Amino acid sequence: MSEGAPEPGKAQLRIRMRSLRTAITREQAERAGRAVAEHVAELPAFADAAHVALFASLSDELPTRPVFDATLASGKLALFPRVEGARLVFAPVGRWEDLRPGRYGVAEPPHDIAALVPDALVLVPGVAFDARGGRLGRGGGYYDRTFASDAKPRPLLLGVGYAFQVVDAVPEERHDRRMDGVMTERGIRWAEGGR
């Protein structure tokens, strides 16, 4: 297999998850997004945070707008990722409408907004997750590089997705960054052996 080519296991899992995500109705998605926002707001890490890093969900991902609304309602800053080079930087956004289309079609903060370092709670998108905290992303590696295991500070990383996105095992490579837990519409599932 050529370097950089996806493993068959990853490709098959991405296809399976895409099929399941596209079968979700708008009502189901909105209900799941509200449930995740409620669960996130109950976390001690959320209560203690001055800012929360999240992501602008794509149309086939669990909606994160409710988490954004809950973050602002609690008086916290909402940080969103922006691609800069091979990594992500996070900048505060006060209105969802201020997000702009970025690389890969993902909405991100404008480049004239200064970045902040997320040091408390980061919500991370993913295609699939497992009980050990394994995460299968879309293949760019941005979160893995940005939050490498030896990176400081080390915020709490929570994968966000639908309950069906938690699978038995996610194919992992040495550089993959594990999550501390996964937040779904059913609540938090802490990673086995996590912190």
Contacts in CASP RR format, 6 or more apart in sequence:
PFRMAT RR
TARGET T0000
AUTHOR 0000-0000-0000
METHOD contacts of the structure
MODEL  1
MSEGAPEPGKAQLRIRMRSLRTAITREQAERAGRAVAEHVAELPAFADAA
HVALFASLSDELPTRPVFDATLASGKLALFPRVEGARLVFAPVGRWEDLR
PGRYGVAEPPHDIAALVPDALVLVPGVAFDARGGRLGRGGGYYDRTFASD
AKPRPLLLGVGYAFQVVDAVPEERHDRRMDGVMTERGIRWAEGGR
1 7 0 8 1.000
6 14 0 8 1.000
6 139 0 8 1.000
7 171 0 8 1.000
9 171 0 8 1.000
10 136 0 8 1.000
10 171 0 8 1.000
13 127 0 8 1.000
13 128 0 8 1.000
13 136 0 8 1.000
13 167 0 8 1.000
13 170 0 8 1.000
13 171 0 8 1.000
14 127 0 8 1.000
14 128 0 8 1.000
14 136 0 8 1.000
14 138 0 8 1.000
17 127 0 8 1.000
17 128 0 8 1.000
17 136 0 8 1.000
17 165 0 8 1.000
18 60 0 8 1.000
18 127 0 8 1.000
20 162 0 8 1.000
20 164 0 8 1.000
20 165 0 8 1.000
21 60 0 8 1.000
21 61 0 8 1.000
21 162 0 8 1.000
21 165 0 8 1.000
22 60 0 8 1.000
24 32 0 8 1.000
24 60 0 8 1.000
24 162 0 8 1.000
29 62 0 8 1.000
29 63 0 8 1.000
30 63 0 8 1.000
31 185 0 8 1.000
32 62 0 8 1.000
32 63 0 8 1.000
32 161 0 8 1.000
32 162 0 8 1.000
32 184 0 8 1.000
32 185 0 8 1.000
33 62 0 8 1.000
33 63 0 8 1.000
33 64 0 8 1.000
33 65 0 8 1.000
33 66 0 8 1.000
33 67 0 8 1.000
33 185 0 8 1.000
34 66 0 8 1.000
35 185 0 8 1.000
35 186 0 8 1.000
35 187 0 8 1.000
36 62 0 8 1.000
36 64 0 8 1.000
36 66 0 8 1.000
36 67 0 8 1.000
36 160 0 8 1.000
36 161 0 8 1.000
36 183 0 8 1.000
36 184 0 8 1.000
36 185 0 8 1.000
36 187 0 8 1.000
37 66 0 8 1.000
37 67 0 8 1.000
37 69 0 8 1.000
37 70 0 8 1.000
38 70 0 8 1.000
39 183 0 8 1.000
39 185 0 8 1.000
39 187 0 8 1.000
39 188 0 8 1.000
40 46 0 8 1.000
40 52 0 8 1.000
40 67 0 8 1.000
40 70 0 8 1.000
40 123 0 8 1.000
40 158 0 8 1.000
40 183 0 8 1.000
41 70 0 8 1.000
41 74 0 8 1.000
43 121 0 8 1.000
43 188 0 8 1.000
45 120 0 8 1.000
45 121 0 8 1.000
45 156 0 8 1.000
46 52 0 8 1.000
46 74 0 8 1.000
46 121 0 8 1.000
48 120 0 8 1.000
49 76 0 8 1.000
49 120 0 8 1.000
49 121 0 8 1.000
50 76 0 8 1.000
50 77 0 8 1.000
50 120 0 8 1.000
51 76 0 8 1.000
51 77 0 8 1.000
51 78 0 8 1.000
51 79 0 8 1.000
51 92 0 8 1.000
51 116 0 8 1.000
51 118 0 8 1.000
51 120 0 8 1.000
52 67 0 8 1.000
52 71 0 8 1.000
52 76 0 8 1.000
52 77 0 8 1.000
52 78 0 8 1.000
52 79 0 8 1.000
52 118 0 8 1.000
52 120 0 8 1.000
52 121 0 8 1.000
52 122 0 8 1.000
52 123 0 8 1.000
53 79 0 8 1.000
53 80 0 8 1.000
53 81 0 8 1.000
53 90 0 8 1.000
53 118 0 8 1.000
53 121 0 8 1.000
53 122 0 8 1.000
53 123 0 8 1.000
53 155 0 8 1.000
54 64 0 8 1.000
54 67 0 8 1.000
54 68 0 8 1.000
54 71 0 8 1.000
54 78 0 8 1.000
54 79 0 8 1.000
54 80 0 8 1.000
54 122 0 8 1.000
54 123 0 8 1.000
54 160 0 8 1.000
55 64 0 8 1.000
55 80 0 8 1.000
55 81 0 8 1.000
55 106 0 8 1.000
55 123 0 8 1.000
55 124 0 8 1.000
55 125 0 8 1.000
55 160 0 8 1.000
56 64 0 8 1.000
56 80 0 8 1.000
56 96 0 8 1.000
56 99 0 8 1.000
56 106 0 8 1.000
56 107 0 8 1.000
56 108 0 8 1.000
57 63 0 8 1.000
57 64 0 8 1.000
57 65 0 8 1.000
57 125 0 8 1.000
58 105 0 8 1.000
58 106 0 8 1.000
58 125 0 8 1.000
61 125 0 8 1.000
61 126 0 8 1.000
61 161 0 8 1.000
62 160 0 8 1.000
62 161 0 8 1.000
62 162 0 8 1.000
62 184 0 8 1.000
62 185 0 8 1.000
64 123 0 8 1.000
64 160 0 8 1.000
65 96 0 8 1.000
67 123 0 8 1.000
67 160 0 8 1.000
68 78 0 8 1.000
68 96 0 8 1.000
71 77 0 8 1.000
71 78 0 8 1.000
72 78 0 8 1.000
72 94 0 8 1.000
77 92 0 8 1.000
77 94 0 8 1.000
77 116 0 8 1.000
78 92 0 8 1.000
78 93 0 8 1.000
78 94 0 8 1.000
79 90 0 8 1.000
79 91 0 8 1.000
79 92 0 8 1.000
79 93 0 8 1.000
79 116 0 8 1.000
79 118 0 8 1.000
80 90 0 8 1.000
80 91 0 8 1.000
80 93 0 8 1.000
80 99 0 8 1.000
80 107 0 8 1.000
80 108 0 8 1.000
80 109 0 8 1.000
81 88 0 8 1.000
81 89 0 8 1.000
81 90 0 8 1.000
81 106 0 8 1.000
81 108 0 8 1.000
81 142 0 8 1.000
81 146 0 8 1.000
82 88 0 8 1.000
82 89 0 8 1.000
82 90 0 8 1.000
82 91 0 8 1.000
82 102 0 8 1.000
82 108 0 8 1.000
82 109 0 8 1.000
82 111 0 8 1.000
82 115 0 8 1.000
83 102 0 8 1.000
83 103 0 8 1.000
83 108 0 8 1.000
83 142 0 8 1.000
84 115 0 8 1.000
86 142 0 8 1.000
86 145 0 8 1.000
87 142 0 8 1.000
87 145 0 8 1.000
87 146 0 8 1.000
88 142 0 8 1.000
88 143 0 8 1.000
88 146 0 8 1.000
89 115 0 8 1.000
90 115 0 8 1.000
90 116 0 8 1.000
90 117 0 8 1.000
90 118 0 8 1.000
91 109 0 8 1.000
91 110 0 8 1.000
91 113 0 8 1.000
91 114 0 8 1.000
91 115 0 8 1.000
91 116 0 8 1.000
92 109 0 8 1.000
92 113 0 8 1.000
92 116 0 8 1.000
93 99 0 8 1.000
93 109 0 8 1.000
93 113 0 8 1.000
98 109 0 8 1.000
98 110 0 8 1.000
99 107 0 8 1.000
99 108 0 8 1.000
99 109 0 8 1.000
100 107 0 8 1.000
100 108 0 8 1.000
100 109 0 8 1.000
100 110 0 8 1.000
101 107 0 8 1.000
101 108 0 8 1.000
102 108 0 8 1.000
104 138 0 8 1.000
117 153 0 8 1.000
118 155 0 8 1.000
119 153 0 8 1.000
119 155 0 8 1.000
120 155 0 8 1.000
120 156 0 8 1.000
121 155 0 8 1.000
121 156 0 8 1.000
121 158 0 8 1.000
122 147 0 8 1.000
122 155 0 8 1.000
122 156 0 8 1.000
122 157 0 8 1.000
122 158 0 8 1.000
123 158 0 8 1.000
123 159 0 8 1.000
123 160 0 8 1.000
123 183 0 8 1.000
124 135 0 8 1.000
124 143 0 8 1.000
124 157 0 8 1.000
124 158 0 8 1.000
124 159 0 8 1.000
124 160 0 8 1.000
124 179 0 8 1.000
125 137 0 8 1.000
125 138 0 8 1.000
125 143 0 8 1.000
125 159 0 8 1.000
125 160 0 8 1.000
125 161 0 8 1.000
126 135 0 8 1.000
126 136 0 8 1.000
126 137 0 8 1.000
126 138 0 8 1.000
126 159 0 8 1.000
126 160 0 8 1.000
126 161 0 8 1.000
126 165 0 8 1.000
127 136 0 8 1.000
127 137 0 8 1.000
127 138 0 8 1.000
127 165 0 8 1.000
128 135 0 8 1.000
128 136 0 8 1.000
128 137 0 8 1.000
128 165 0 8 1.000
128 166 0 8 1.000
128 167 0 8 1.000
128 170 0 8 1.000
129 135 0 8 1.000
129 136 0 8 1.000
129 159 0 8 1.000
129 161 0 8 1.000
129 165 0 8 1.000
129 166 0 8 1.000
129 167 0 8 1.000
129 170 0 8 1.000
129 179 0 8 1.000
129 181 0 8 1.000
129 182 0 8 1.000
130 166 0 8 1.000
130 167 0 8 1.000
130 168 0 8 1.000
130 169 0 8 1.000
130 170 0 8 1.000
131 166 0 8 1.000
131 168 0 8 1.000
131 189 0 8 1.000
131 191 0 8 1.000
131 192 0 8 1.000
132 169 0 8 1.000
132 178 0 8 1.000
132 191 0 8 1.000
132 192 0 8 1.000
132 193 0 8 1.000
133 170 0 8 1.000
133 178 0 8 1.000
133 179 0 8 1.000
133 180 0 8 1.000
133 181 0 8 1.000
133 182 0 8 1.000
133 191 0 8 1.000
133 192 0 8 1.000
133 194 0 8 1.000
134 170 0 8 1.000
134 172 0 8 1.000
134 176 0 8 1.000
134 178 0 8 1.000
134 179 0 8 1.000
134 191 0 8 1.000
135 143 0 8 1.000
135 159 0 8 1.000
135 170 0 8 1.000
135 176 0 8 1.000
135 177 0 8 1.000
135 178 0 8 1.000
135 179 0 8 1.000
136 170 0 8 1.000
136 171 0 8 1.000
137 143 0 8 1.000
143 177 0 8 1.000
144 175 0 8 1.000
144 176 0 8 1.000
144 177 0 8 1.000
145 175 0 8 1.000
147 154 0 8 1.000
147 155 0 8 1.000
147 157 0 8 1.000
147 177 0 8 1.000
148 175 0 8 1.000
148 177 0 8 1.000
149 177 0 8 1.000
156 180 0 8 1.000
157 177 0 8 1.000
157 179 0 8 1.000
157 180 0 8 1.000
157 181 0 8 1.000
158 179 0 8 1.000
158 180 0 8 1.000
158 181 0 8 1.000
158 182 0 8 1.000
158 183 0 8 1.000
158 188 0 8 1.000
159 179 0 8 1.000
159 181 0 8 1.000
159 182 0 8 1.000
159 183 0 8 1.000
160 182 0 8 1.000
160 183 0 8 1.000
160 184 0 8 1.000
161 182 0 8 1.000
161 183 0 8 1.000
161 184 0 8 1.000
162 184 0 8 1.000
162 185 0 8 1.000
163 184 0 8 1.000
163 185 0 8 1.000
163 186 0 8 1.000
165 182 0 8 1.000
165 184 0 8 1.000
166 182 0 8 1.000
166 184 0 8 1.000
166 189 0 8 1.000
172 178 0 8 1.000
178 191 0 8 1.000
178 194 0 8 1.000
179 191 0 8 1.000
180 190 0 8 1.000
180 191 0 8 1.000
180 194 0 8 1.000
180 195 0 8 1.000
181 188 0 8 1.000
181 189 0 8 1.000
181 190 0 8 1.000
181 191 0 8 1.000
181 194 0 8 1.000
182 188 0 8 1.000
182 189 0 8 1.000
182 191 0 8 1.000
183 189 0 8 1.000
END
